[in-house]
Amino acid sequence: MFVRIRTIFHQTAHLCLSSRSAVSLSCAVFMVFLTLPAYAQQNLNAGVISGSVISSHGPEAGVWVIAETDDLPTHFTKIVVTDGQGRFVVPELPDALFKVWVRGYGLVDSKPVPLRIGAEDVKLRTFTAEDPLLAAEVYPANYWYSLMEVPAENEFPGTGSAGNGIGEMMNSQDRWLDLTKQGCQLCHQLGNKATRTLDHLSHLDFDSSVQAWQYRTAMGIRGQFMTLYANRFGPRGMEVYADWTDRIAAGELPPIPPRPSGTERNVVITQWDWGNESSYIHDEITTDKRNASLNAGGKVYGVDGGHGALLELDPDTHEWEEIVIAVKDNPDNPAVTRFAQQFAVPSAYYGNEALWQRPADPHNPMFDELGRVWMTTKVQGNNVPDWCKSGSDNKFAQYYQSRGSERQASYYDPATEEFGLIGTCFGTHHLQFGWGENRMLYFSGGGDVIGFINTRTWDRTQDEQLSQGWCPMVVDTNGDGRISKPWNQPVGAMRSQNEGGGGGRLIDVDLTLDTRMSPGSYGIIADTQVEGVAWGVGTEFPGRIYRLDIGDNPPETCITEVYELPVVDGKPMGFGPRGIDMDSNGVIWTALSGSSHLASFDRSKCDVLNGPSVINSQHCQQGWTLHEIPGPNMKGTDRKADFHYYNWVDIFDTLGLGENVPIANGSGSDSLVALVPETEEFVHMRVPYPLGFYSRGLDGRIDDPDAGWKGRGVWANYGTNFNWHTEGGKGTTSKMVKFQIRPDPLAE
Ligand SMILES: [Ca+2]
């Protein structure tokens, strides 16, 4: 199905939203557009502002110089770091009037100075923060979050409300920490200014901070989810959060973060505001994962989950547009938004206003080699066609019926400005293309199945049924090299598709049979070495990865291997995998969101791949290597406070730190964190302004292979659910962020 639809917005206009039309098709009539300004036509983003930063203590090294302007079609910001002598060069600026100011750990923000490009030898004067509380205002959120005091290790396991007040699912401190991460931090950057105080609720005069926390975790568009997660802690949960904010209100201070050093001073950050103040822009994409030169210099994209839209930014002209994502026009099975339209407790910021109404619910975009932007979106209602069901003659449905589908697949072709919509029998969440001839597209989010679309078949036939398939995740536990029915089945509650799915328990296993493991379905990546192989992530504690080979005749030939994070003496070495990527040598990388590691897994180190010994998924501990990411520990624990939403491998050296460098989102620490595997050096690329840089997806692009550092960059975006938690508060928008690494802090 193809639908042509396009809505163009400028700045914070949101005409389409105010039209309150439930169906996106009627939104296409609004157009707000500017005449292209002169600087864009000349394509001159080449100006420089340079100088030095001094305080009463002399030159200030490793602090940020921030240049921002409203002279362009959208608010534009460039951020660099001073060198060892406090000198700076802000490169690649368009012709505009900038406000230039300084932020740094240990300083108070300096007064903005108006400057035009060409300004040289500028002396930016700044002051030391004499009050440590003032200094701490700009520390990354994880430093504040580290002050939280979770129950001691010896208080576990939880015995529930009638016992020790710790939820009965909480059988270890690590498990509790995992819930603080893969519960609260899935949506919020815990520790930032909005979350570490209760000031915004003070007018409600609660008797206690615990009551205030119970209220805030039932509030607004995500209230239902927050209550669900908060209850999993047991009653101690809100007590712990209340104690945290009480101690901060009483003046407790976080540890002091280090200033950027070494390579970190070579980082150049460019930001463009995009979306409106309630845009929830989950992910971005700039190029093809398999070819970093695709779409070189072209427009970059983000998906606005809340508003069912694709955002398109032109980094040359500094203009962005909103393109409403099409859904199928089917009154019998209409797509409707999954977001709450009525709240149990009104939002402290938006009252009862239903901010997110359009149905498409895009999650994740990916380019194909034809320059189309594929997405996981809702294209239809939750009723799947009959051919998806086990009674049909579809071979996948006969083999294993999926659990249904709440999100499907679509793509936008910038060349034609048209959408393609593909209904799937399986649910979708993340998506990744295979490296082989068939342009296979693999999807997580199917709960206990992995779905796929042969996009070459789709382009040839436009036939939904012919071009898709799916496999349950069954492990060859009887070791005969194939999968055969009947198989052992997991039991127990399974997490939702949006939480990573799967996670059932195996009991009364018959080791003469194969075993359907349902390891969960969150992150996904195609194997760089073998066509027809995809790897996925299950997020259920402590977490696992798995390898699905669909073989030459799926679903019969589908075969899965599962590798859980190593558990030694009852304690997992790390936990909380979410993102997954593979380097060009076949090594998997996954950021452990809970324990704060970048972990690699090398299957070639495994001695055993199948048979009865793989039943506990611990059979290849030697395949894992864990690198702990620097940062503060949660108080009284040996676990870190940061949270890593996802990760990505820079196969083509788009950043400038080398090929195959893994990068994790520092979603709790205003940063992206790169690991140079050869030296084991971690590089924190901090986004100091506005505070609250919470990112999810990221990718890197080569715009000009001959232009050195200027021709390449890694991109990520402010992907929080709630822009109003970002510095600036209500009215702040998301920003697209580009990271570049210069050879030195003064390179032009
Ligand atoms: Ca078997």
Boltz pocket constraint, residues with backbone or C-beta under 6 A from the ligand:
constraints:
  - pocket:
      binder: B
      contacts: [[A, 475], [A, 476], [A, 477], [A, 478], [A, 479], [A, 480], [A, 481], [A, 482], [A, 483], [A, 484], [A, 513], [A, 514]]
      max_distance: 6.0
